[in-house]
Amino acid sequence: MKNRILRSKVVSTVSIALVLFVLGAIGYATAGIFRSAHRVSEGFTVIVELRDGLSVEHRDSLAGVLAADVMVADVAFVSKEDKLADEEFRKAFDVDIKEVLGNNPLPDSFDVTLTETAADDERLAAFVESCRAIDGVEYVACPSQLIARVHDVLGTMRLLLVIFGGAMLFISLVLLNNTVRLAIISRREQIATMKLVGATRWFIMRPLLVSSAVQGLVAGVVATLLFACMLLGINHYMPELGIGTNLPLAIIAAGAMVVGGIVLATLFTFFAVTKFVRMKSNKIYLY
């Protein structure tokens, strides 16, 4: 019986470790994708072109009005000289515009970076109209259709990730529960013997819960090592993906695997042992 229990412990520990590894990897990837999607959704820029001849005080006041809006994450002033000196802009023309025209025709402007609230089409349209109504603003360029399209795609992607993550979590919990139950079933003879000699419920459960907690800890550590090897391998062979560079998120995922292994193994063991302890001794062997 000891050999059978030992084999059951090894198999269940490996199974729990693999399930925790899959959950941790999926959670890490999902969090990374959500983070990237959030950066993309906050990376859109509205260009607010200014009227020529504005004073510095007027320009600064206008910048303050723009920055105060809840839809604005950042406001950066771009002068006409900076635009003309930009290498990418100069490459688009074969001649020096200032030399041909005698002056710099480009306007000063603000690059207004939007927050994620730009996903609301009505709020974005209202913001653009309010910018156009500000004294000193000549023109407002906003890629409204592109912003709406990207936010629609990001919203669909988030929904699919949540559904996929929820399905994987449910499947993993079912597998963990079955793995722990099988491990407890291998010890049903021990539980039946302890019941026959008059052992209390807590006396029977305590060593099994402690053993399961240790088993969950070992499984969590093994899963963490597998997770670390996966990230190191990805960083080594595909560093351009940048998947393994988020150290804080990786630490959170590793900690969640260890803590999750202890908590889930102990919790499922509690339910399984409770069922066998309450069961009549002559029915235990039917499982």
Secondary structure by P-SEA (a helix, b strand, c coil): caaaaaaaaaaaaaaaaaaaaaaaaaaaaaaaaaaaaaaaaacbbbbbbbcccccaaaaaaaaaaaaacccccbbbbbcaaaaaacaaaaaacccccccccccccbbbbbbbbbccccccaaaaaaaaaaaaacccccbbbbaaaaaaaaaaaaaaaaaaaaaaaaaaaaaaaaaaaaaaaaaaaaaaaaaaaaaaacccccccaaaaaaaaaaaaaaaaaaaaaaaaaaaaaaaacccccccccaaaaaaaaaaaaaaaaaaaaaaaaaaaaaaaaaccccccccc
